[in-house]
Amino acid sequence: MRCPNVLALTAVSLLLTGCASGSSVIEKADPSAEPSASSTVPASEPQSRLGLTCDDVLPSALVATVLNTAPVTTALMVRPQSATPLAYSVSQLGGVACLASGEVDEQSYVSIEVLPEATAQWTTYTAKNAEIMSEPSSTYGDASYVDCFNFGAYFTCSANVLAGANWINVSVRGLSVDPSVGNEAVAELVEPLITDIVQTVTRAPTPEPLWIAPASTGMLPMDCSVYATADEFRAAFRTTEEIVISGDGDGDGWGIDDAGWTIAGGDRCVWASERTGQTWPLFVTALPGGEWAFDHSTGLMEAGDTVRTMTEAIAGVDRATFGCHVYSGFCTLNTAIAGNWVQLSAEQELVGTEDDVLALLIGIAERAVERFPV
């Protein structure tokens, strides 16, 4: 099954989402609406299809004016909290993902994502956000929605813009020099930066061919129960309740990461009580062909002491990392399997110690690999 919705638990996403299914290449349900597979070329990992760098889309002078501090510009994926399959979906499609943090205050930042060939996904975005799109507070590109607030010490702005066939998402959190400044004044403050970004993207050349994963990349399962059947879940979590296995519902808050996730064929499976359906003690997310992203994320998370590399062998798994997160209460086993990034997470409180969760997730991964498509 496929499911377009994703859940982002932080601004740049901590725990994430998709639906069950998989592919060794980037798939589209409708080739006429999205980049076609015939326009793809092999490469070791995705590159910017628009030929734009972080310095191109985040000019330091304009960013410094907005943040009221000198910026440090980097790729968006250099933050450990971005090291999840969803966070790499836009980059896997050859998009742009950049972050400029304040040199003095890291709580002030500008982030930008640009998703090429996203007209169909923008239509989905407007359909899922009909109320906010009905009265846009500002206009950039061919269509846009900008929302700004002044919270006193900080102000925030978010902008979603369609420029040609490119979807641009800009998020700003900056220092406010005057707590009394209204929301409209904040929008005026960020206007030069957003205008410059839109113009830069609009001037970009026609996107280069779409990246595909290496031919050796394995298929991911089409059925969530490949990872764990309802009976296997009940045994692991010591429950007798009826269990629903699926991708999560459409929900609210659908945005550019969800769009990238959908085009890239990102997978998500959740196991939840049929009675409540509100919590997901176990979930699996996977980025088809995302081994390159797994490798990038591993270095980030190890440097930040977020995970440790697994030295013990896991049957069917090429490489793995493991870590538990105080904020979320979940423990996560990240795995590289046949060229894919598969992330398995379980709620620690319902399982036991970190070692107990690790043993559970290793068991799920090993059993699942034996059931993967050949």
Backbone torsions as a table, in degrees:
resi	resn	phi	psi	omega
1	MET	NA	154.4	176.9
2	ARG	-121.0	147.3	-178.3
3	CYS	-143.3	123.4	-174.4
4	PRO	-78.2	-19.0	-172.2
5	ASN	-80.5	147.6	174.4
6	VAL	-133.3	155.1	-179.5
7	LEU	-111.8	120.7	176.1
8	ALA	-109.4	121.4	-176.0
9	LEU	-93.2	-8.2	173.8
10	THR	-139.4	173.8	-176.8
11	ALA	-58.4	-36.7	177.1
12	VAL	-114.4	18.0	169.6
13	SER	75.2	118.7	175.8
14	LEU	-100.1	-52.8	-177.8
15	LEU	-123.0	138.5	-166.7
16	LEU	-142.0	-160.3	-145.8
17	THR	-156.9	-176.6	177.6
18	GLY	151.6	-128.6	-176.5
19	CYS	-161.6	173.2	-176.3
20	ALA	-88.0	130.4	174.7
21	SER	157.0	-179.7	-179.8
22	GLY	-171.8	168.2	180.0
23	SER	-163.1	152.8	176.6
24	SER	-86.8	-7.1	174.8
25	VAL	-130.0	170.2	176.5
26	ILE	-75.0	125.0	-175.5
27	GLU	-111.0	152.8	174.0
28	LYS	-130.8	137.5	178.6
29	ALA	-70.2	-32.7	-178.6
30	ASP	-129.8	98.9	-175.5
31	PRO	-58.8	-25.5	-179.7
32	SER	-76.8	-18.7	-176.7
33	ALA	-97.5	-22.6	-176.4
34	GLU	-126.3	172.3	177.2
35	PRO	-54.6	132.5	-175.9
36	SER	-85.4	149.4	-180.0
37	ALA	-62.5	-25.2	-179.0
38	SER	-68.8	-15.2	-179.1
39	SER	-95.1	14.9	-174.6
40	THR	-93.1	157.4	175.5
41	VAL	-137.8	147.8	179.3
42	PRO	-73.8	148.0	176.5
43	ALA	-163.2	160.5	-178.0
44	SER	-68.7	-34.9	174.5
45	GLU	-158.5	161.9	-175.6
46	PRO	-63.9	148.3	174.0
47	GLN	-125.1	164.0	178.3
48	SER	-62.8	119.1	-178.4
49	ARG	-78.4	-15.6	-179.6
50	LEU	-95.8	-3.9	-179.7
51	GLY	69.7	22.6	-177.3
52	LEU	-105.0	137.3	175.0
53	THR	-101.0	171.6	177.2
54	CYS	-62.4	-37.4	178.4
55	ASP	-66.1	-29.3	178.2
56	ASP	-67.0	-45.3	-173.3
57	VAL	-89.9	-16.6	178.9
58	LEU	-126.6	74.3	-180.0
59	PRO	-61.2	129.6	-170.4
60	SER	-60.2	-37.5	-177.4
61	ALA	-64.4	-45.3	-179.8
62	LEU	-69.1	-39.6	178.8
63	VAL	-64.4	-42.3	179.6
64	ALA	-61.2	-36.7	178.6
65	THR	-65.0	-41.6	-179.1
66	VAL	-69.9	-42.8	-175.8
67	LEU	-83.6	-13.9	-177.1
68	ASN	60.4	32.0	178.1
69	THR	-163.6	153.4	177.6
70	ALA	-64.1	134.3	-177.1
71	PRO	-94.4	156.2	170.5
72	VAL	-118.6	111.9	-173.6
73	THR	-96.0	133.1	-178.9
74	THR	-144.4	171.5	170.3
75	ALA	-68.6	143.9	-176.2
76	LEU	-59.9	-28.9	-173.9
77	MET	-78.8	2.9	-178.4
78	VAL	-80.3	-3.8	178.9
79	ARG	-93.0	129.7	-178.8
80	PRO	-53.8	-35.3	-178.8
81	GLN	-70.9	-8.7	175.4
82	SER	-92.1	-2.9	-170.9
83	ALA	-82.3	69.9	178.4
84	THR	-139.4	157.6	-178.3
85	PRO	-54.8	-43.5	-178.3
86	LEU	-59.3	-39.9	-174.7
87	ALA	-64.7	-17.3	-178.7
88	TYR	-101.5	0.4	-174.1
89	SER	-65.4	-42.4	179.4
90	VAL	-64.3	-41.5	178.2
91	SER	-66.0	-36.3	179.2
92	GLN	-63.0	-26.8	178.7
93	LEU	-90.3	11.9	178.4
94	GLY	78.2	20.7	178.0
95	GLY	-82.9	-172.1	179.9
96	VAL	-112.7	134.4	177.3
97	ALA	-141.6	107.0	-173.4
98	CYS	-135.7	156.9	-179.3
99	LEU	-139.0	133.5	172.6
100	ALA	-119.4	111.4	179.6
101	SER	-98.2	151.7	176.5
102	GLY	-68.0	133.6	-178.9
103	GLU	-66.7	-34.7	-179.1
104	VAL	-88.9	-40.0	-176.1
105	ASP	-128.2	107.3	-177.4
106	GLU	-70.0	-12.5	177.8
107	GLN	-75.4	-11.1	174.8
108	SER	-101.2	134.0	-174.6
109	TYR	-161.4	162.8	167.8
110	VAL	-128.6	125.2	174.2
111	SER	-117.6	148.4	179.8
112	ILE	-141.6	138.5	170.5
113	GLU	-128.5	138.8	176.4
114	VAL	-128.0	121.2	-179.4
115	LEU	-108.9	113.0	-179.8
116	PRO	-71.5	157.0	174.4
117	GLU	49.1	55.5	-172.1
118	ALA	-118.6	23.4	-177.4
119	THR	-58.2	-46.6	-179.1
120	ALA	-63.1	-39.3	179.5
121	GLN	-69.7	-33.1	175.8
122	TRP	-63.4	-38.3	177.1
123	THR	-60.7	-41.0	176.1
124	THR	-63.6	-42.0	178.7
125	TYR	-58.3	-47.2	-179.0
126	THR	-66.4	-34.6	179.2
127	ALA	-67.6	-36.4	-178.7
128	LYS	-83.7	-11.7	-179.8
129	ASN	-129.0	48.4	-173.8
130	ALA	-59.1	-38.6	-175.9
131	GLU	-67.4	-47.6	-176.9
132	ILE	-74.5	-23.8	180.0
133	MET	-82.4	-13.7	-176.4
134	SER	-73.5	-26.1	-179.8
135	GLU	-135.0	72.3	-179.5
136	PRO	-62.4	141.3	-178.0
137	SER	-87.4	-9.7	178.6
138	SER	-157.8	159.5	-178.2
139	THR	-128.4	123.9	174.1
140	TYR	-134.5	153.7	175.8
141	GLY	57.9	-144.1	-179.3
142	ASP	-86.9	-26.0	176.8
143	ALA	-161.2	149.3	-178.1
144	SER	-162.1	159.4	169.7
145	TYR	-141.3	126.0	-179.7
146	VAL	-125.2	133.1	-178.2
147	ASP	-131.6	121.1	-176.5
148	CYS	-128.4	144.3	178.3
149	PHE	-141.3	145.6	174.3
150	ASN	-109.8	117.0	-179.0
151	PHE	-103.2	15.0	178.7
152	GLY	97.2	-89.5	-179.6
153	ALA	-66.3	-33.7	-179.7
154	TYR	-132.5	154.9	168.9
155	PHE	-120.5	156.4	178.0
156	THR	-132.3	146.2	174.3
157	CYS	-139.9	140.0	171.4
158	SER	-127.9	138.2	-179.4
159	ALA	-134.8	130.5	171.5
160	ASN	-118.4	125.5	-172.7
161	VAL	-134.2	137.4	170.3
162	LEU	-103.8	115.4	179.6
163	ALA	-118.8	102.7	-170.8
164	GLY	66.2	-123.3	176.8
165	ALA	-101.7	8.8	-176.9
166	ASN	-100.2	130.8	175.8
167	TRP	-95.7	123.9	179.5
168	ILE	-112.5	131.0	173.3
169	ASN	-122.4	122.9	178.8
170	VAL	-121.0	130.3	175.3
171	SER	-122.5	132.8	-177.3
172	VAL	-128.5	134.2	169.3
173	ARG	-134.2	112.9	-173.8
174	GLY	-132.2	166.8	176.2
175	LEU	-75.6	132.1	178.7
176	SER	-95.7	123.9	-179.2
177	VAL	-75.1	-20.2	-179.2
178	ASP	-139.4	108.8	-179.0
179	PRO	-59.3	-18.1	-178.4
180	SER	-85.9	-6.1	-178.9
181	VAL	-63.1	133.8	-178.2
182	GLY	-81.0	171.8	-177.8
183	ASN	-62.6	-37.8	-179.6
184	GLU	-65.2	-37.5	178.4
185	ALA	-66.7	-36.2	176.7
186	VAL	-63.5	-43.1	178.0
187	ALA	-59.8	-37.7	178.2
188	GLU	-68.2	-33.2	-180.0
189	LEU	-64.7	-40.6	-176.9
190	VAL	-87.3	-9.0	-175.3
191	GLU	-56.4	-45.9	-179.9
192	PRO	-59.6	-37.9	-179.7
193	LEU	-67.8	-48.3	-179.5
194	ILE	-63.0	-41.0	178.2
195	THR	-59.3	-44.9	-179.9
196	ASP	-63.5	-42.1	179.5
197	ILE	-61.3	-47.3	-178.7
198	VAL	-62.5	-42.3	178.7
199	GLN	-63.7	-41.4	179.1
200	THR	-62.1	-45.5	180.0
201	VAL	-66.8	-39.8	-179.9
202	THR	-62.6	-35.1	-179.3
203	ARG	-79.9	-10.1	-177.6
204	ALA	-63.0	148.1	-179.9
205	PRO	-68.7	170.7	175.5
206	THR	-55.4	135.7	-176.9
207	PRO	-56.0	142.3	173.9
208	GLU	-67.4	167.5	179.5
209	PRO	-56.6	152.2	-177.9
210	LEU	-74.6	138.1	178.3
211	TRP	-71.5	145.0	170.0
212	ILE	-124.8	155.5	178.4
213	ALA	-71.4	157.1	177.3
214	PRO	-55.7	152.1	-177.7
215	ALA	-60.9	-22.6	-178.6
216	SER	-78.1	-6.2	-177.7
217	THR	-64.2	132.7	-178.7
218	GLY	-83.8	163.4	178.0
219	MET	-81.1	144.7	172.3
220	LEU	-96.5	158.0	-174.9
221	PRO	-69.9	149.8	176.8
222	MET	-86.6	-13.8	-172.5
223	ASP	-122.6	125.4	-179.1
224	CYS	-59.5	-30.2	-177.4
225	SER	-67.1	-10.6	173.4
226	VAL	-60.3	-36.2	178.1
227	TYR	-75.7	-45.0	179.0
228	ALA	-162.2	125.4	173.9
229	THR	-74.6	169.4	177.8
230	ALA	-59.8	-40.8	179.6
231	ASP	-65.4	-41.1	179.0
232	GLU	-65.6	-37.1	176.6
233	PHE	-65.0	-46.9	-178.5
234	ARG	-60.4	-39.2	179.1
235	ALA	-66.5	-40.8	-177.5
236	ALA	-69.1	-37.2	-175.6
237	PHE	-105.1	11.6	173.7
238	ARG	50.3	59.3	179.4
239	THR	-138.3	156.2	177.0
240	THR	-112.8	5.7	-177.3
241	GLU	-69.0	157.2	171.8
242	GLU	-71.6	137.3	-174.1
243	ILE	-116.8	134.3	174.4
244	VAL	-99.8	127.5	179.0
245	ILE	-114.1	119.3	-176.9
246	SER	-170.3	-178.0	162.1
247	GLY	-82.6	157.4	-179.7
248	ASP	-72.0	166.6	-176.4
249	GLY	-70.0	174.4	-176.7
250	ASP	-60.3	-42.5	175.1
251	GLY	59.1	-164.3	-178.8
252	ASP	-114.2	172.4	172.8
253	GLY	79.5	23.2	-178.9
254	TRP	-67.7	127.4	-175.8
255	GLY	-143.1	-157.8	-171.6
256	ILE	-65.5	-36.7	178.0
257	ASP	-65.1	-40.1	176.6
258	ASP	-60.7	-40.2	179.6
259	ALA	-63.2	-47.8	178.2
260	GLY	-61.5	-40.9	179.8
261	TRP	-61.2	-40.5	-179.4
262	THR	-66.1	-48.2	-179.0
263	ILE	-64.2	-40.8	-177.4
264	ALA	-72.9	-8.9	-179.6
265	GLY	78.0	27.5	179.6
266	GLY	-59.9	143.9	-175.4
267	ASP	-111.3	146.5	172.4
268	ARG	-145.7	136.2	173.1
269	CYS	-128.9	135.3	176.5
270	VAL	-129.6	146.8	176.7
271	TRP	-117.6	123.2	-175.8
272	ALA	-143.1	154.3	176.2
273	SER	-65.6	132.6	177.7
274	GLU	-62.9	-27.8	-177.4
275	ARG	-72.7	-44.6	-176.6
276	THR	-101.3	-51.2	179.5
277	GLY	65.0	9.1	-173.6
278	GLN	-98.0	-21.3	-179.8
279	THR	-123.9	152.6	-178.3
280	TRP	-123.0	89.2	-177.9
281	PRO	-62.0	-23.6	-180.0
282	LEU	-137.0	131.8	171.6
283	PHE	-148.7	151.4	-178.3
284	VAL	-127.0	131.2	174.0
285	THR	-125.4	147.5	-177.5
286	ALA	-147.5	138.9	174.9
287	LEU	-108.8	106.2	-180.0
288	PRO	-57.4	131.2	-178.3
289	GLY	71.5	13.4	-172.3
290	GLY	-90.7	19.6	178.5
291	GLU	-57.9	-36.4	178.4
292	TRP	-59.9	-39.1	-180.0
293	ALA	-71.8	-35.9	174.8
294	PHE	-57.9	-44.9	-178.8
295	ASP	-64.2	-41.6	176.9
296	HIS	-62.2	-47.1	-174.8
297	SER	-66.5	-34.4	-178.4
298	THR	-59.3	-44.9	178.5
299	GLY	-62.1	-39.2	-179.8
300	LEU	-66.6	-46.4	-175.6
301	MET	-72.3	-35.2	176.6
302	GLU	-66.1	-40.8	179.5
303	ALA	-63.8	-32.4	-179.9
304	GLY	-92.9	11.1	-179.0
305	ASP	55.6	30.6	179.5
306	THR	-84.2	-33.0	179.8
307	VAL	-138.8	169.8	171.5
308	ARG	-126.6	146.1	178.0
309	THR	-74.3	135.1	178.9
310	MET	-77.8	125.4	177.9
311	THR	-95.5	-22.3	178.3
312	GLU	-78.6	146.3	-178.9
313	ALA	-73.1	138.7	174.3
314	ILE	-119.7	120.1	-174.3
315	ALA	-56.6	125.1	177.5
316	GLY	84.9	-5.4	-178.0
317	VAL	-107.8	128.8	-177.8
318	ASP	-77.0	-46.4	179.1
319	ARG	-148.1	156.4	-178.9
320	ALA	-155.6	153.1	171.1
321	THR	-131.2	159.0	-179.8
322	PHE	-142.5	141.9	176.1
323	GLY	-165.0	156.1	177.1
324	CYS	-115.7	147.3	-172.4
325	HIS	-117.7	119.1	-178.0
326	VAL	-62.3	-42.0	-175.5
327	TYR	-62.2	-45.8	-174.1
328	SER	-91.2	-24.3	-175.8
329	GLY	80.0	10.8	-179.6
330	PHE	-108.5	151.2	169.8
331	CYS	-111.3	144.7	-172.2
332	THR	-131.1	133.2	172.1
333	LEU	-108.3	111.0	175.7
334	ASN	-92.8	131.0	-177.3
335	THR	-132.1	145.2	168.3
336	ALA	-102.8	115.3	-176.8
337	ILE	-127.3	113.5	176.1
338	ALA	50.1	42.8	176.5
339	GLY	86.5	0.4	179.6
340	ASN	-108.6	157.8	172.4
341	TRP	-103.8	115.2	178.5
342	VAL	-117.5	123.3	-177.4
343	GLN	-114.1	123.8	-179.6
344	LEU	-115.5	128.4	-176.5
345	SER	-131.3	141.2	177.9
346	ALA	-138.1	149.3	-179.3
347	GLU	-77.3	117.9	-172.0
348	GLN	-62.3	-40.8	-175.2
349	GLU	-57.9	-30.9	-177.4
350	LEU	-87.6	-6.5	-176.4
351	VAL	-111.7	-47.7	-178.9
352	GLY	142.3	-133.5	-179.1
353	THR	-77.3	171.9	176.2
354	GLU	-60.0	-40.0	179.1
355	ASP	-63.6	-36.4	177.8
356	ASP	-63.9	-43.8	179.9
357	VAL	-65.5	-42.0	179.5
358	LEU	-59.4	-46.1	179.9
359	ALA	-61.5	-41.1	179.1
360	LEU	-62.0	-48.5	-176.0
361	LEU	-69.2	-36.0	175.9
362	ILE	-63.2	-42.3	178.5
363	GLY	-61.3	-41.7	178.8
364	ILE	-64.1	-45.0	-178.6
365	ALA	-62.6	-46.9	-177.9
366	GLU	-64.7	-41.3	178.8
367	ARG	-66.6	-39.6	-177.7
368	ALA	-66.1	-42.8	-177.8
369	VAL	-59.1	-36.7	178.4
370	GLU	-63.7	-23.1	-178.3
371	ARG	-99.1	-5.8	-177.6
372	PHE	-61.1	152.5	175.9
373	PRO	-59.1	145.4	179.1
374	VAL	-92.5	NA	NA
